[in-house]
């Protein structure tokens, strides 16, 4: 019986952990979560915010997820969109989901990221 979603894993190229930190920690506001000692040698980096966990694991050869993606519900979509644009990220507005405002962006590796906020009534 399923209880909860423990984490979302995305792929990243080897040796690009600092780029992952700049995007997921500095721009999105997640905290880096220490990896267990047994997994340290694999590369990658883990992030969390409360119960939200995103794990980035090294994949060789690397292929970004262009369709499959995490969707992060946010408190101020416009502010996040502006912060991402100022950092050079592309932000694509999508108005096809009823009751939500949302956009898509990509992490530094080309993985699709959705950010959404319940529409104010």
Phi, psi and omega in degrees: 000127179288142179247320187191166171269118183283313179198164171249134177249133174239155180268155176213157176284154181299136173083013183247030181299323180295324176294322177297317179298318181298323181278303188286324179272303187290318182271316183271342176088016176279157176259145176288135180252129180298138176276151175299146182310320183295342183252356184300322184289351182277348185080184183088179183206146181246145179228157177207161172205104187062233180274356180279125179230134175233122178251130173252120181246146180288133177230129180229121357288150183278139175220117181291153175275109183263342178246303177296142185194157168277152175239116182261122173279130186237162181272332181218086185299318181298316180296317179295317178301317178295317179299318180293317179299317180297334178273002178092009179276144175278133179238119181247112180290140176226126184248024187267356181257112182302142176073005179226147165260141182203162171215165174245147173216184175231148172285178184298348185256000180093003176291134179289135179230128176254136175236132183217156180218135178302132181295139177282135182263000000 
